[in-house]
Amino acid sequence: MSDDELEDFETYQDDLEKEDDEKETEEGEEEYRREGEDSSEDLIPNPLTEDLMKEALSLLSKTGNGLAHAYIKLELKKRDLTDIYLLRSYIHLRYVDVSENHLTDLSPLNSLTHLLWLKADGNRLRSAHLDELPYLQIASFAYNQITDTEGICHPRLGSLDLKGNQIHMVTGLDPQKLNSLHTLELRGNQLESTLGINLPKLKNLFLAQNMLKKVEGLENLSNLTTLHLRDNQIETLTGFSGEMKSLQYLNLRGNMVADLRELTKLQDLPKLRALVLLENPCADESDYRQEALVHMAHLERLDKDFYEEEDRVEAEEIRQRMKEEQEYQTESGHEEDLRSNGLARRPGITTSGDAHLYTPHQGQRMPTFVSELETHHSLWPRICARTGQWGAVLVENCGGRSGLGLRVTCARPVLSAPPPVHPPPAAGEPHLSPPPPLPFSLRRRHRVATGRVCRREVKPRPA
């Protein structure tokens, strides 16, 4: 991320957090207003009139065909309107604000085919359904009584605001028809699931103050940069994937994430730079900030504080120690598997290098690591017999191939080969001297078994 991009990103996040800090007061005012509206059960009909239209119209502009002029902006905020049927004849309107009235029906807006901007907040709408408006780019239906997301199919719609409604499930948002939607606001609803938000062009998603317990169905949002999940009931961080390759800002404030190990599920987010976890149980841990940086090395900011260089150095050291411990546990697990298969390795003989010492037992399958294995009974030329206090088989000059084996039928091998040249033993390792050469008859028997016998070497057996 360049310096300019980072500066823009930081400024944007400051604005978002400022919005978070102020939203409780704002929402309290909105809730008070809505309660006042709900208390008026018997409303007096108050339709839109021509006189009111004259007061509310503004912004004279050319019509769509360029042959005439018309007013294209209408502001009817807080007029206690119950009906806007008159708008059907004002087809040239492009900007309409009918917020904070008592409207239950927006169907007259279907005639406004040039509409670019619509604000209908704080009414009594139960649906945001409208006919397809080909030029509509911004639509806000906040603080109504909407229960679903059906009937929203405007091809140029870029921003949709549905906060403060009663939506339980997102349905009907067709990614083929909403192929320009980049911002979706669903804060303050009653959502129990994030399924149904399959909008690949989406960049900003606001799902705060719902009833979510987990994230699901968002894996394919490859263009998503901002995700707000504040004040939900999320306990686990499953549902995030590497496909969310543009996500930079994630707000999980006020949830129920208790285990810091859940942060490992965010490791696949390659561009995540800012994370908010305040008011989660895990934020009370003493090593909370350091643990988050250990799991997410690319994180630049946690909550409202940036990480310093010394924090990054310490986190890198912890990651290195964890890696070494994991490798050690893997090695220990390998040795445990050998023991469970009846294979014992003498302490002090390492599995790397030139020597592997196993104690054979009757009928045991012994792993070997030799460069060539022609048959199961021929390990030419690096197997030699050891008859000492351990009664073991020493496989020397190991290299290359693994996963091969020799079935040992007795504790004393019968074949041997000329002893190789041994390097000096390391400190703490037993001195392994080469075995004495076997009689000629056994060497000949070995060559016959391996197919290396030469007729000119065959000598008649003495009488």
N, C-alpha and C positions, 0 to 999 in steps of 0.2 A: 504494500500500500504506500503510495507516494505521500510526501508531506502535505501537499494540497488536499489530497483525498482524505488523509487522516484528520486534518483540520476541519474539513467539512463534516466528516463523520462525527467528530467530537461535538461540534456545534449542534448537529442534529440530535445527538443523544442528550445533550443538555436541555434542549427544548422539550424532548420527550419526558425527561425526568421532571422538569418543571411542570409539565402538564400533569404528571402523576401526582405531584405534591399538591396541586391546586384543585384536582378533580373532585375531592371529597366535598369541598365547599360548593363547587359548581353543581355537583349532583344533588346536594342537599337542597339547593334552591330549585332545581328542576323537580325534585320529588314533591316539595311543598306546592309548587305550581300545579303539578298533576293532581295532587290530592284536592286542591281547590276546584279543579275542573270536574273531578269525579263526584264532588258533592252536589253539583248542579244536575240533578237527574232529569228534570223537566225543563229542557231548554226552549226558549222562545225562538221560532224559526226566524232566521235572519239571512235571507239570500243576498247575493251580490247584485248591486244595482248599477245603472249607467252613471249616476252621479258619483258613486264611489269609484267607478272605473276611471272617471276623468281625473280624480284626485291621485290615483295610484299609478297611472301610466307615466312613463318617462323614456328618454333616450330615443330620439327620432333617428331613424336609419333607413337605408334603402331596403326594399323588399328582396326576396330571394332571386327574383328574375331581373332585378335592377331597373324596373320600369316605373316604380312608384316609391313612396316613402311611407313608413308606418312606425308607430311606437313599438319598441321591442322589449321593454322592461316593465314588469308589474310587481309592485310591492303592496301586499295586503296583510301584513303582519299585525296580529292583535286587533282584529276587527270583529271578533265574535261571530264570524260567518259560519253558517250551517250548510250553505249551498253555493256552488260556484258554476252553476249551469251556464251562466252568461258567457263564460270563457270559450265556449264552443265556436263562437263567431270571430274570435281574435286569433286567427291562424298564424299571424306573423310574430307572435310573441316568442322570445328566445330565453328570457330570464324571468322566472316566476318564483315569488316568495309568498306562500300562503301559510306560514308557520304560526303556531299559537292561536289557532281558531278552534272550531268545534266540528270540523269536517269528518264525515264518515265515508265519502265517496270522491274519488279523483277521476272518474271516467270522463268528465268534460275535457280533461287534458289530452285525451287521445287524438283530438283534432289539431293539436299544436305540433305539426310535423317538423317545424323548424326549431323546436325547443332544445336549448343547449344546457341549461342549468335549472334545477328544480329543488326547492326547499319546502318541505311539508312537515316540519318537526312540530311536536306538541299538539297534535290533533287527536281524533278518536278513530283513526284508521285501523282496520283489522286485517288489511291486506295491502301490499305494495304492487299489486297487479295492475299493469298498464299494457296497452297495445305497444307493439314495437315502435319506438321512436328513433329514427335512423341517425339523428345527430345529437342525442342526449349524451352528455359526457359526465356530469356530476348530478347525483341524486341523493337527497337526504330525507329519511323517514324516521328520524330519531324520536324517542319518547312518544310512541303511539301505543296501540294495543295489538300490534301485528303478531300473528302466531306462526307464520311460515314464510318461506322465501320463494314461493311459487310466483310465476308470472313476471319474472324480471329477465328480459331477453333483448336488451338494447345493444346493438353491435359495437357502438363507440363509447359505451359507458366505461369510464376509467376509475371513478370513485363512488362507492356505495356505502351509505351510512344507515345502519339499522340498530344503533345502540338504544338501550333502554326500552326494549319491547318485551314480548313474552314468547320468544321463539325457543322451542325445545329441540328441534332438529333441523339441520340445514338440508333442504331438498330443492330440486328444480333448478339449480345453478348449472346451466349447460356450458361447458368450456368452449364448445363450438360457437355458441351465440355470444358469449361474454369473453371474446378473445382479446379485448382491450382492457379488461378490469385489472387494475394494479393495486387498489387499496380497498379493503373490506373491513368495515367497523361493525363488530357484533358484541361490543362490550355491554355488560349489564342486562343480559338476557337470562334464559334458564336452560342453556345448552348443557347436555349431559354427554355429548360426544362431538368430536371434531370431524366425523365422517361427513362426506358430502361436499367438502371444500376442495374439489379437484379442479383447480384453476391454475394451469401451468404458468400463466403470465403474471400471477399475483406477486407483488413485492412487499406489501405491508398488510399484516393481518393482526387485528386487535380482538382478543377473546377474553379480556379481563372480566372479573366479576360474573362468572358463570358457575356451573356446577360440575366442572370437568374433573375427572379423576386420573385421566391419562391422555396422552397424545396419540392419535391414530389417524391414518388416512392422509397425512401431510407429507409422506415420503417423497412424492414426485414433484413437490413445489421447488423446482430447481432455481427459480428466480427470486425466491423469497429472501428479503434482506432483514426485515424487522418482524419479530413475533412477540406479541404481548399476551402473557398468560397469568397476569397478576390476579391475586385474590380468587383462586380456585381451590380445589381439593386434591391437587396432584401429589401423589406419593412416590411414583416411579417415573424415571425419565426414558422409558422405552418409547419407541415411535419416531426417534430421530435417526436419520441415515445419511450416508455420504452423498446421496442424491441432492440433498439440500445444500448444495455447494456454494450458494450465495449468502447464506444466513450470517449476518454480522452482529445483530443485537437480539438478545433473548432475555425477556423479563419474566422471572418466575417468583417474584416477590409475593409474600403472603400465601404460600402454599404449604404442603405438609411433607416436604422432602426431608427425611431424617438421616439417611445413610449417605455419607460422603462418597461411598463407592458408586453411587448412582451417577456421579460425574463422569465415570469412565464411558458412559453411554453417549457422551457428547464429544468424544475424541474424534469421531468421524466427520465432524463439521469443520471443513478446512478453513473457512474464513471467519469463524466466530471470534470476535474481538472484545465484545462487551457482554457481561453476564450479570444479572441482578438476582441475588438469592436472599435478600434481607427478609426477616420475619419468617424464615423456615427453621425447623428444629436443628438442621445441620449447621446453620450459621452461628450457633452457640458453642460449637466445638472450638477448642483452643487453637488447633492447627488448621482451621477452616480455610483461610486464605492460601496457605502454603499447599495444602492438599489439593485445592482446586487448580493451582498452577502446575503441580506435578502431573495431574491427569490431562491438562490441556496446556501444552507448552506455548501455543500460539496466542493464548489469552493475554490481552493488554490491559483489561480493566475489569475489576470485580466490584459490584455495587457502584460506589461513587469514587473509588480510589484506583489510581493507576499503579501498576507494579513497577518497582524499581529494579535496577540491574542486579543488585545484590540478591534480591528475591529470586531472580531467574537463575543465578549461579547456584544458589542453594537447592533450588528445585531440580536442576540438572544433576547435581551430586546425588540427590535422593533417587532420581530415576536410574542412575547408573548402579547404585547399590541394589535397587530392586531387580534390575536386570541380572546382576551377578547372583543374587539369591535364587532367582528363577532358574538360571542355568544349573546351579548347584542342586536344586530340588529335582530337576530333570535327570541329572546324573545319578542322584540317589535313587530315583525311581527305576532307572535302568538296572542298577545293582540289585534292587529288590526283586525285579523280574527274574534276574539270573538266579537268585537264591530260591525263588519259588519254583524254578525249573530244575532244581538240584544242582546248580552250578555255583561253586564257591570260588571267590577270587582272594588270593592271599593278600593281606594288607601290605602295602609298600610296593606292589607291582602295579603300575599304572596301566590304564587302558590305552594310553597314547604312547607311542614309541615302538620299541622293537620287541617287547616281551609281554605275553599274556599268560598267566599261570592259572590253570583251572584244576580242581581236584576231580578226577573222573570216578564214576561209579558204574556198577554193572548195568549194561544196557542204556547208558545215558547218551543223549545226543549232545555233542560238544560243539559249540560254535567255533569256527576258524576264520581267520582273516588273512588269507594268503593270496598272492597275485595269480596263481593258477591252481585249478582243481580239476584234474582229468576224470577221475572216478572217485566214488565214495571211499574207497580203501587206499587211494594213492594221493598223498600230499607231498609231491616232489617239488622242491628239494629241501623244504624248510621245517620238517618235523623231526625231532630227535627224542629218544627215550630218556627219561629221567628216573633214576631209581635212587631216591634219597629219602629223607625223613618225611617228605610230603607225599611221595608216590604219585607224582603228577606228570602231565604232558605239557611240555613247553613249546609254544608256537612262536617261532622267532622270525625276525625280519618281516614283520607283518606289513601289509600295505594293500591298497587298492580295493579289493572286493570284500564285501561283508555279506552276512546272511547265509554263508555256506556252512556245511557241517560234516562231522565225522561221527559215525556210530561206533562207540567204543564198546567192545564186547568183553573186555576184561580190564583190570586195573593196570596191567603192564603191557604197553604197546609192543608189538613184535617186529615193527619195521623201523628203520632209522635211515639216516642219510649222513654223508660226511659233514662234520660239524662246521658251521659258519664261523667267521671271525667275529668275536663279541666285542662291542665297545666297552670301555671301563665302566663298571657299575656306578650309578649315582650314589650320592651320600644317603645312607639309611636303607639302601636296597641290598638284598642278599647277593653274594657273589655266586654267579651261575657259571660253573665251569663246563666246557663241552664234554659230552659223554665219550667213553672209549669207543673206538671203531668196532663194528660187529664182525664176526667171522665172515670169510668169503662166501660161504654157502648162503648166509642170510642176505648179503649184498646181492648175490646172484638172484635169489628168490625175489628180492625187491625189484630188480630190473625186469624180471619176467612178468611180475604183476603189473608193472607200469608200461609194458610194451617197449622198453628200452633195451631189451636184451639183444646182443649181437652174437651171431653164431660163432664168430671167430673167438669170442671170449669163453665159450662153453668148453670146459675141460672135463675129461672123463673122471668120474668119481674113483678115488683110490680103492683097490680091492681090500 
